[in-house]
């Protein structure tokens, strides 16, 4: 099973700041099968990024994904108030699919 | 617009069987491009992938749960289901059904169903 480790656990930032979230895999993950999700309290996760760097439908361009191999990054260029929440990475290549433990982006 | 809706018992006694159904509307479950998944989230915790089923009935379950999990599909009702046997308090979670699209990941999610295991 591929273990995904996200860092930091919590990111405290102000609106307008840049957020950089990391997802590291225990073994090589095909970029094709790496995604990022956003979750707000009491809500289902929402797909943000698929294929490591492609934005899902309706996702603003302030969200971008990058990386390859074992190291992947989600960047939010300028935080908006609605961007605060928990972000998960997931690999959906080999089964079992696995998720990172999440990074909480909170208002500073 | 595709929609997924979980339904089932919200309270299950220890050692009994958890049963949930996901009804898909606005699209067909009989698609070669998609698999249909269950994912859960214990209170205050992260996401745990349970398994998936294809329209053909082919399934894969997380080895951590495999001996207790059955995932099935009913194409006539456009539904898929989860059964988890011998539940304990550790199975208390919000259970989500999702559509996974090849190369896209989990692009549609149900709203989630809280299942509490308690006597």
Interface residues (C-beta under 8 A of the other chain):
Chain A: X1 X32 X33 X35 X37 X43 X44 X45 X46 X47 X50 X51 X56 X88 X90 X92 X95 X96 X97 X98 X99 X100 X101 X102
Chain B: X37 X46 X47 X48 X49 X51 X52 X60 X62 X63 X64 X96 X100 X103 X104 X105 X106 X107 X109 X110 X111 X112
